[in-house]
Amino acid sequence: MSSFDTDPFPDRPKILFFGWPNSPHTHSWVKLLKDADFNVRVFCLDSTEPPQDWWVKCYQTVRGAPYRDDDKRRTVFPVDGMPDLEGALAKVLAEWKPDVLHTLGIDPASFICIEMLKKYPSVEMPRWIVQARGGSDTMLPRHSPLLLSIIKDIFQRCDHFIADNAENYEFAQSVGLDPAKCQSPGMGPVPGPGGLDLEALRARWVEFPSQRERLIVWPKAHETPWAKANPVLEAIVNAWDQIKPCRIEMLLMDNPYLHMWYAKLFSEEMQESCVIRERVPHETALDLYSRARVMLAPTLVDGVPNSMMEAMALGAVPIVSPIETIVPVVEDMENVIFARNLYPDEITAALVRAMSDDALVDRIASNNLGRVRGLADRSAIQRRALEFYEEVCRQARQKYVVTGSETISVDRAIQDIKAVLDSSERERSASAGARAELDQKLVVALRRLWRSEVLRVAIIQTGAGRNAGPDQKQAEGHAAELQQLRDSANETPNNTYGEAYQHHRALIEVSGLFDAESYLSDNDDVARGGLDPLNHFLLYGGLEGRRPSAHFNSSRYLDENPDVKSTNFNPLVHFILYGLLEGRGDLCVSGDMLRPRFIN
C-alpha cells in the first residue's frame, strides 16, 4: 500500500469527483471542501495531467503522460490489463469504495458513468451526484433523441442533481427526474465554480467604469455550438467609429479561421487597438475585468455565466444575451445590457450605449455590488455545500440494509430485479412452469426491495435503527425495551422513548401498511380515549391481534408464528424486519402493498 491509499480522515466520508483536471470550475468547486474533514479525490478526464501543485489526490488517465503512483497521483488508465476508461473508474469505485461519486458535468463525465454501468453492471455505485454545467449540458442535447435518452437514464439512476440555473432544474424534472433528487438535500441554483470570493474581488478595484480605461474584454472569442464569434466581429466593425478610441482584449481566440476573419474584417487602425490572446490564466482575466469598462459575452446557450458574475463583481458592465437561464437573474439596463448573439445590430447598439453612457455604466456597476452577492457569495455557498455533502454522505452510509444474512444496497436490490426481468424477457417462450418460477423470483425481489426502502427511509427519518437486522440479541433487547414502555402505561409518545421505539414506529409509519383513520374507526376504545393510534398499535394493539389496516392481518400472523407471540414483538414490525425474509406471513399481507415507493 502506497501513501496514496492513506486517507487523512479515517472513518469519515469519502467523496470522489469526476471531471476535467484543467478546468478552473473543477478546481474552484473541489476547493469548497479543502478545509473540511472529508476524504476527497478526483478521477480525471483524459485531457491533461492534473497540475502538480493541486492539493487533492488524483487518479490520472491522460494518454502519453509518465506513469505515476505516489502520494498525490495514481495512473489508472492507460495501464496494462485495463481496456477502457469506464473499467478504470469501476476499479477505483471497487477499491476505494467512496460514499459519494460527484460527476462535474453531464457531458462527458455522467455519460461515461452510464456507459460504465452498462459495461460493468456488477459495480457497486456510491451515492451519485450529477452536476449540470451551464446550459450546454442540456439545452442542445435535449433535441437529440439519442442524447436525450442517455440524459433520461442519467436522471433515473443518479441520486442527486445540481445545476446553476432554474431552467435546468425545470427541464430535468420535465423528463423524469424525481424532484426529491433536487431537494433531499438540495443546493438550489448554484454557480458551477461554487461562487466567488466577493470581498477579494471588490478589493481589486476602486474606479467605477466611467473613470476607467476604455477597455472592452471579450473573454470567449471563439466559435462553438453555444456561441458564435462572427456576429460579434461584425458588430465591433459596425460600432468602431462610435466607440473609438478604445482597446479590445480578445481571449481564447484559438480558431485559425477566426484569425482569418479578423484579418479580413478589421482595419489596420482597429487591429492596432486589439490584443488577441489564446489561453490565459484565470487571474489574468480577473485583472482585465477589474480594469475594463465592458465585458462582452453574447451567447446562444449558457447557464448563469461565471464570466458575467465575475464582471459584475469587478465593476465591468456585462453585455450578455437574453437567454432562458440569464433573464431570470439579471435585468436589462440595471445589471447588464442585453444583445442576442446572432444579431450584430443589437450587439453594436449595446457596445455604443455602454461606451458612451457614463451614468448608465456607473449605475449598473453600483447595482451589481448587491446583486452579485445574491447570486455568487462563495462563503454562503460553501456553508450550503458542506451541509449538502454531510447529508448526502449520511444517506450514503444508511442506504445499506440487511437482506437475510447478507448486506446489500438498494442499487443492488434493483439490479436483482432487473436480472429477473431480463431472464423473463429471454424465456418468454419457456414452459409455464419456468415462467411461474420467474414470476415468483420477481415477487421475492420486489418484496426485498420494498423492505430495503422501508428500512432506509425509517433510518433517514429517525437516525435510529442503523444496525437493524436479523440479530437475535438485538431483537431481544428491542423487545425488552418496548415491554418496559408497555409496563409504564404511558399512552403518549415522547422524545424520551428509546431507539427501538423510535425506529419501530418509523417502520410502521413508512411501510404503507398502517392507516390511522381505519385503526380508530375499527377500535372505538382507542378513539374514545383520544390515544395516538400508531403508538397504541405499536405497544398494545398489534400484540392483541388488532389490524393496522385492511392490508395486514396481525392476528393471523401471531397465530402462524407462536414464537413471535411469545416474545411480545409487534407482528407488523417483526414481519418487516424478519418475517418477510424468512418467508413468513405471505397470506397475512396484501401483496400489492409491497411495492417500492421511496427510491430517490
C-alpha positions in Angstrom: 0.0 0.0 0.0 1.4 3.4 -1.0 0.8 6.7 0.7 -1.8 7.5 -1.9 -4.0 4.9 -0.2 -3.9 6.5 3.2 -6.9 8.8 3.8 -6.4 11.8 6.0 -9.7 11.3 7.9 -10.2 7.6 8.7 -13.9 6.7 9.2 -15.0 10.0 7.7 -16.9 10.0 4.3 -15.1 9.6 1.0 -16.0 11.8 -1.9 -14.8 11.1 -5.5 -15.2 13.9 -8.0 -15.1 13.1 -11.7 -14.2 16.0 -14.1 -11.7 17.9 -16.2 -8.4 18.3 -14.3 -7.5 21.5 -16.1 -10.8 23.3 -15.6 -10.9 26.3 -13.2 -14.5 25.3 -12.5 -13.4 21.9 -11.3 -10.6 23.4 -9.1 -12.9 26.0 -7.6 -15.7 23.6 -6.8 -13.4 20.9 -5.2 -11.7 23.7 -3.2 -15.0 24.2 -1.3 -14.1 21.0 0.6 -10.4 21.7 1.1 -10.5 22.5 4.8 -13.4 20.2 5.6 -12.8 16.7 7.2 -13.9 14.8 4.1 -11.6 12.4 2.2 -11.5 13.9 -1.3 -10.1 12.5 -4.5 -10.6 13.4 -8.2 -10.9 10.9 -11.1 -9.6 13.0 -14.0 -11.0 13.0 -17.5 -8.4 12.2 -20.1 -7.5 15.8 -21.2 -4.2 16.6 -19.5 -2.2 15.8 -16.4 -3.6 17.4 -13.2 -1.5 20.4 -12.0 1.4 19.3 -9.8 0.5 21.9 -7.1 -3.1 20.8 -6.9 -3.8 19.8 -3.3 -6.2 16.9 -4.0 -5.3 13.3 -4.7 -5.9 12.5 -8.4 -6.4 9.4 -10.5 -4.6 10.2 -13.7 -6.0 9.0 -17.1 -4.2 11.1 -19.8 -2.5 9.2 -22.6 1.2 9.7 -23.1 1.8 11.0 -19.6 4.5 9.5 -17.3 3.2 6.7 -15.1 2.6 7.9 -11.5 1.9 6.2 -8.3 2.9 8.5 -5.4 1.4 10.4 -2.6 -0.7 12.7 -4.9 -1.2 11.0 -8.2 -2.0 7.5 -9.4 -2.2 6.5 -13.1 -5.2 4.2 -13.7 -5.5 4.4 -17.4 -4.0 3.6 -19.8 -2.3 0.7 -18.0 -1.8 -3.0 -18.8 -5.0 -5.0 -18.4 -7.3 -2.0 -18.3 -9.4 -1.9 -21.5 -11.1 1.4 -21.2 -11.7 4.5 -19.0 -15.0 3.0 -17.8 -13.1 0.0 -16.5 -10.6 2.2 -14.7 -13.5 4.1 -13.0 -15.2 0.9 -12.0 -11.9 -0.4 -10.5 -11.5 2.8 -8.5 -15.0 2.6 -7.1 -14.5 -1.1 -6.1 -11.2 -0.5 -4.4 -11.6 2.9 -2.7 -15.4 2.5 -2.1 -16.3 6.2 -1.9 -19.5 7.2 -0.2 -20.2 9.7 -3.0 -19.4 10.0 -6.7 -19.9 13.6 -8.0 -19.8 13.9 -11.8 -18.9 17.5 -12.7 -21.0 17.9 -15.9 -23.3 15.7 -17.8 -21.1 15.5 -20.9 -18.8 13.7 -20.7 -18.4 12.6 -17.1 -22.0 11.5 -16.5 -22.2 9.9 -19.9 -19.1 7.9 -19.1 -20.7 6.7 -15.8 -23.8 5.5 -17.6 -21.5 3.6 -20.1 -19.6 2.1 -17.1 -22.8 0.8 -15.6 -23.7 -0.9 -18.9 -20.2 -2.4 -19.3 -19.7 -3.3 -15.7 -23.2 -4.0 -14.2 -21.8 -5.5 -11.0 -20.1 -2.3 -9.9 -21.5 -1.1 -6.5 -22.4 2.5 -7.2 -22.0 5.0 -4.4 -24.4 7.9 -3.9 -24.3 9.6 -7.3 -24.5 13.4 -7.6 -24.9 14.8 -11.1 -24.0 18.4 -11.7 -25.1 20.1 -14.9 -22.7 22.7 -16.1 -24.4 25.8 -17.6 -26.8 25.3 -20.5 -24.5 23.4 -22.8 -25.1 20.1 -20.9 -28.9 20.1 -21.7 -30.0 22.9 -24.0 -29.0 21.4 -27.3 -28.7 17.7 -26.4 -32.4 17.6 -25.4 -33.2 17.9 -29.1 -31.2 14.8 -30.0 -33.3 11.6 -29.4 -30.1 9.6 -28.7 -28.6 12.1 -26.2 -31.9 12.7 -24.6 -32.4 9.0 -23.9 -29.0 8.9 -22.2 -29.7 12.0 -20.2 -33.0 10.5 -19.0 -31.1 7.4 -18.0 -28.7 9.5 -16.0 -31.6 11.3 -14.2 -33.2 7.9 -13.5 -30.0 6.4 -12.0 -28.5 9.3 -10.1 -29.3 10.1 -6.5 -28.9 13.9 -6.5 -28.9 16.7 -9.1 -27.3 20.2 -9.0 -27.5 22.9 -11.6 -26.5 26.6 -11.9 -29.9 27.8 -13.2 -33.6 27.2 -12.6 -34.2 26.2 -16.2 -32.0 23.1 -15.9 -33.9 22.0 -12.8 -37.2 22.5 -14.7 -36.0 20.6 -17.7 -34.6 17.7 -15.6 -37.9 17.3 -13.8 -39.9 17.6 -17.1 -38.1 14.5 -18.5 -38.5 12.3 -15.4 -36.0 13.5 -12.7 -37.6 12.8 -9.3 -38.0 16.3 -7.6 -36.6 14.7 -4.4 -33.3 14.4 -6.1 -33.1 18.2 -6.2 -34.5 18.7 -2.7 -33.4 16.0 -0.3 -31.0 17.6 0.2 -30.9 20.4 -2.3 -28.5 23.1 -3.3 -30.8 25.2 -5.5 -29.2 27.1 -8.4 -25.5 27.4 -7.6 -22.6 28.6 -9.7 -20.6 25.9 -11.3 -17.3 27.0 -9.6 -19.0 27.3 -6.2 -19.3 31.1 -6.1 -16.9 34.0 -5.9 -14.8 35.5 -3.1 -16.6 38.8 -3.3 -14.6 40.6 -0.7 -11.3 39.8 -2.5 -12.8 40.8 -5.9 -14.2 44.1 -4.5 -10.8 44.9 -3.1 -9.3 44.7 -6.6 -11.0 47.8 -8.0 -11.7 51.4 -6.9 -12.8 53.3 -10.1 -16.3 53.0 -11.5 -16.5 52.1 -15.2 -16.8 55.7 -16.4 -13.4 56.6 -14.9 -11.6 53.5 -16.2 -9.6 52.9 -19.4 -11.9 52.5 -22.4 -11.3 48.7 -22.4 -13.6 46.0 -23.7 -12.9 42.4 -22.7 -14.3 39.6 -24.9 -13.4 36.6 -22.7 -14.6 33.8 -25.1 -13.6 35.0 -28.6 -14.0 31.5 -30.1 -16.5 29.6 -32.2 -18.6 26.8 -30.5 -22.1 25.3 -30.9 -23.0 27.6 -27.9 -21.6 30.9 -29.1 -20.9 32.4 -32.5 -18.0 34.8 -33.0 -18.6 36.2 -36.5 -21.6 38.3 -35.5 -19.5 39.8 -32.7 -16.7 40.7 -35.1 -19.2 42.3 -37.4 -20.8 44.3 -34.6 -17.4 45.6 -33.5 -16.7 46.7 -37.0 -20.1 48.5 -37.3 -19.6 50.2 -33.9 -16.0 51.2 -34.3 -16.4 54.8 -35.4 -18.7 55.4 -32.4 -16.7 53.6 -29.7 -13.1 54.5 -30.6 -10.7 55.2 -29.1 -10.7 52.0 -27.1 -8.8 48.8 -26.5 -10.3 45.4 -27.1 -8.9 42.2 -25.4 -9.9 39.1 -27.3 -9.3 35.9 -25.1 -9.4 32.3 -26.1 -9.2 33.2 -29.8 -7.6 29.9 -30.9 -9.5 29.2 -34.1 -7.4 29.8 -37.2 -10.5 30.7 -39.3 -11.4 33.4 -36.8 -8.0 34.8 -37.2 -8.6 35.0 -40.9 -12.0 36.7 -40.5 -10.4 39.1 -38.0 -7.7 40.0 -40.6 -10.3 40.4 -43.3 -12.8 42.5 -41.4 -10.7 44.6 -39.1 -8.9 47.7 -40.5 -5.3 48.4 -39.6 -6.5 51.1 -37.1 -8.8 48.6 -35.4 -6.1 45.9 -35.2 -3.7 48.3 -33.6 -6.3 48.7 -30.8 -6.9 44.9 -30.3 -5.0 42.3 -28.3 -5.5 38.7 -29.3 -4.7 36.0 -26.7 -5.4 32.3 -26.7 -5.5 30.7 -23.2 -4.7 33.0 -20.3 -4.5 32.3 -16.6 -7.7 32.9 -14.7 -6.0 35.6 -12.7 -5.2 37.5 -15.9 -8.9 37.5 -16.9 -9.9 38.8 -13.5 -7.3 41.6 -13.7 -8.6 42.6 -17.1 -12.2 42.7 -15.8 -11.2 44.9 -12.9 -9.8 47.5 -15.3 -12.4 47.1 -18.0 -15.5 49.3 -18.8 -17.3 46.5 -20.7 -17.3 42.7 -20.6 -18.6 41.4 -24.0 -20.1 37.8 -23.9 -23.2 37.2 -26.1 -24.1 33.5 -26.4 -26.7 31.2 -27.8 -26.6 28.8 -24.9 -25.3 29.2 -21.4 -26.1 28.7 -17.8 -25.6 31.7 -15.4 -22.1 32.5 -16.8 -19.3 32.8 -14.4 -17.7 35.5 -16.6 -20.8 37.6 -16.2 -20.8 37.3 -12.4 -17.0 38.0 -12.2 -17.5 41.1 -14.3 -20.4 42.2 -12.1 -18.2 41.7 -9.0 -15.3 43.6 -10.6 -17.3 46.6 -11.8 -17.3 45.9 -15.6 -20.6 46.2 -17.4 -21.7 42.8 -18.9 -23.1 42.6 -22.4 -24.8 39.2 -22.5 -27.7 37.6 -24.3 -31.3 37.4 -23.0 -31.4 33.6 -22.9 -33.6 31.4 -20.7 -31.0 30.9 -18.0 -29.9 34.5 -17.7 -33.1 36.5 -17.9 -34.5 35.3 -14.5 -31.4 36.5 -12.6 -30.5 39.9 -14.0 -32.3 42.9 -15.5 -31.6 44.7 -18.8 -30.1 48.2 -18.2 -30.0 47.6 -14.4 -27.4 44.8 -14.1 -26.5 44.0 -17.8 -27.1 45.2 -21.3 -28.8 42.5 -23.4 -27.9 41.7 -27.0 -28.7 38.5 -28.9 -25.7 36.6 -30.2 -26.9 36.2 -33.9 -27.9 39.9 -34.2 -24.9 42.1 -35.0 -27.1 45.3 -34.9 -28.1 44.5 -31.3 -24.5 43.9 -30.2 -23.5 47.1 -32.0 -26.2 49.1 -30.2 -25.2 47.6 -26.8 -21.5 48.5 -27.4 -22.3 52.1 -28.4 -24.5 52.6 -25.4 -22.0 51.0 -22.9 -19.1 53.0 -24.3 -21.0 56.4 -24.3 -23.4 56.5 -21.4 -21.3 57.1 -18.3 -24.3 57.4 -16.0 -25.7 54.1 -17.1 -22.5 52.1 -16.7 -21.8 53.6 -13.2 -25.4 52.8 -12.1 -25.1 49.2 -13.4 -21.8 48.7 -11.6 -23.3 50.1 -8.3 -26.4 47.9 -8.6 -24.3 44.8 -9.2 -22.4 45.1 -5.9 -25.6 43.9 -4.2 -26.9 41.7 -7.0 -23.9 39.5 -7.3 -23.9 38.8 -3.6 -27.3 37.2 -4.0 -26.0 35.1 -6.9 -22.5 34.0 -6.1 -21.4 34.7 -2.5 -18.8 31.9 -2.0 -18.8 32.0 1.8 -22.6 31.4 1.9 -22.4 28.7 -0.9 -19.6 26.9 0.9 -21.8 26.6 4.1 -24.6 25.2 2.0 -22.2 22.8 0.2 -20.8 21.4 3.4 -24.3 20.8 4.8 -25.3 19.3 1.5 -22.3 16.8 1.4 -22.8 15.9 5.1 -26.4 14.9 4.4 -25.6 13.1 1.2 -22.9 11.1 2.9 -25.2 10.4 5.8 -27.7 9.0 3.4 -25.0 7.0 1.6 -23.9 5.3 4.8 -27.5 4.5 5.6 -28.6 3.1 2.3 -27.2 -0.3 3.1 -29.7 -2.7 4.5 -29.7 -6.3 5.8 -31.2 -8.8 3.5 -31.2 -12.2 5.0 -27.7 -12.9 6.1 -26.0 -10.5 3.6 -25.8 -6.8 3.4 -26.7 -5.2 0.1 -27.6 -1.8 -1.2 -30.8 -0.6 -2.7 -29.0 -0.3 -6.0 -28.1 -4.0 -5.8 -31.7 -4.9 -5.0 -32.8 -3.0 -8.1 -30.1 -4.9 -10.2 -31.5 -8.2 -8.9 -35.0 -7.2 -10.1 -33.6 -6.2 -13.5 -31.8 -9.5 -13.7 -35.1 -11.4 -13.2 -36.9 -9.2 -15.7 -34.1 -9.8 -18.3 -34.4 -13.6 -17.6 -38.1 -13.3 -18.1 -37.6 -11.5 -21.4 -35.3 -14.2 -22.7 -37.6 -17.0 -21.6 -40.9 -15.7 -22.9 -41.3 -19.0 -24.8 -40.3 -21.2 -21.9 -42.7 -23.6 -20.2 -45.5 -22.4 -18.0 -43.6 -23.8 -15.0 -40.4 -21.9 -15.9 -42.4 -18.6 -16.3 -44.1 -19.2 -12.9 -40.8 -19.7 -11.3 -39.5 -16.4 -12.8 -42.7 -14.6 -11.6 -42.1 -15.9 -8.1 -38.5 -14.6 -8.2 -39.7 -11.2 -9.3 -42.2 -11.1 -6.4 -39.5 -12.0 -3.9 -37.1 -9.4 -5.4 -39.8 -6.7 -5.2 -40.6 -7.6 -1.6 -37.0 -7.4 -0.7 -36.6 -4.0 -2.4 -39.8 -2.8 -0.6 -38.3 -3.9 2.7 -34.9 -2.2 1.9 -36.7 1.0 1.1 -38.8 1.0 4.3 -35.7 0.4 6.4 -33.7 3.1 4.7 -36.5 5.8 4.9 -37.1 4.9 8.5 -33.4 5.4 9.3 -33.3 8.7 7.5 -36.4 10.0 9.4 -35.2 9.0 12.8 -31.5 8.4 12.7 -32.3 5.2 14.7 -32.0 1.6 13.7 -28.8 1.8 11.7 -28.0 -1.8 12.7 -31.5 -3.1 12.3 -31.4 -6.7 11.1 -31.8 -10.4 11.9 -29.7 -10.3 15.1 -31.3 -12.3 17.9 -29.7 -10.5 20.8 -30.6 -7.1 19.3 -34.2 -8.3 18.8 -34.4 -9.5 22.4 -33.1 -6.1 23.5 -35.7 -4.2 21.5 -38.5 -6.4 22.8 -37.3 -5.8 26.4 -37.2 -2.0 25.8 -40.7 -1.9 24.4 -42.1 -4.1 27.2 -40.8 -1.5 29.7 -42.8 1.1 27.8 -45.9 -1.1 28.0 -45.4 -1.6 31.7 -45.1 2.2 32.2 -48.7 2.6 30.9 -47.7 5.8 29.2 -50.0 6.3 26.3 -48.4 9.5 25.0 -45.3 9.0 22.9 -42.5 11.4 23.7 -38.9 12.0 22.8 -37.6 10.2 25.8 -38.6 6.9 24.3 -35.6 4.9 23.2 -34.2 3.9 19.8 -36.2 0.7 19.5 -39.5 2.6 19.9 -38.5 5.4 17.5 -37.3 3.0 14.9 -40.2 0.6 15.1 -42.7 3.5 14.9 -41.0 4.8 11.8 -41.0 1.4 10.2 -44.8 1.1 10.7 -45.4 4.7 9.5 -43.5 4.4 6.2 -44.5 0.8 5.4 -47.8 1.9 3.9 -49.5 -0.9 6.0 -50.8 1.4 8.8 -53.9 3.5 8.4 -54.6 5.8 11.4 -58.2 6.6 10.3 -59.0 3.0 9.8 -57.4 2.0 13.1 -59.5 4.5 15.0 -62.7 3.5 13.2 -62.1 -0.2 14.0 -61.1 0.4 17.6 -63.7 2.6 19.5 -61.8 2.3 22.8 -58.7 3.9 21.2 -60.7 6.7 19.6 -62.8 7.4 22.8 -59.6 7.6 24.8 -58.0 10.1 22.5 -55.0 7.9 22.2 -52.3 8.1 19.5 -53.4 5.3 17.1 -49.9 4.4 15.9 -48.5 4.4 19.4 -51.3 2.2 20.6 -50.9 -0.3 17.8 -47.1 -0.5 18.3 -47.2 -1.1 22.0 -50.5 -2.9 22.5 -52.8 -3.3 19.5 -50.5 -5.4 17.4 -50.0 -7.9 20.3 -53.7 -8.1 20.8 -54.2 -9.1 17.1 -55.7 -5.7 16.0 -55.2 -4.9 12.3 -53.1 -1.8 11.4 -55.2 -1.6 8.2 -57.1 -3.8 5.9 -53.8 -4.8 4.3 -52.2 -6.7 7.3 -53.7 -9.4 9.5 -51.9 -9.2 12.9 -54.0 -11.9 14.4 -53.2 -14.4 11.7 -49.5 -13.6 11.8 -49.4 -14.2 15.5 -51.3 -17.5 15.2 -49.0 -18.7 12.5 -45.9 -17.7 14.4 -46.2 -18.5 18.1 -42.5 -17.7 18.7 -43.3 -14.1 17.8 -46.3 -14.0 20.1 -44.3 -15.4 23.0 -41.7 -12.6 22.6 -44.2 -9.8 22.7 -42.9 -8.5 19.4 -45.2 -6.3 17.4 -46.3 -8.6 14.4 -46.0 -5.9 11.7 -42.6 -4.8 12.9 -41.5 -8.5 13.0 -42.8 -9.0 9.5 -40.8 -6.0 8.1 -37.5 -6.8 9.9 -37.5 -10.6 9.8 -40.7 -12.4 8.7 -40.6 -11.2 5.1 -37.1 -12.6 4.6 -37.9 -15.8 6.4 -40.9 -16.5 4.2 -43.5 -15.9 6.9 -46.8 -14.0 6.6 -47.3 -14.4 2.9 -51.1 -14.8 3.5 -51.2 -12.1 6.1 -50.4 -9.2 3.9 -51.9 -7.7 0.7 -49.2 -8.4 -1.9 -49.9 -5.3 -3.9 -48.9 -3.2 -1.0 -45.3 -4.5 -1.1 -44.1 -2.2 -3.9 -41.1 0.1 -3.8 -42.1 3.7 -3.5 -39.2 5.6 -1.9 -36.3 5.3 -4.4 -34.5 8.6 -4.7 
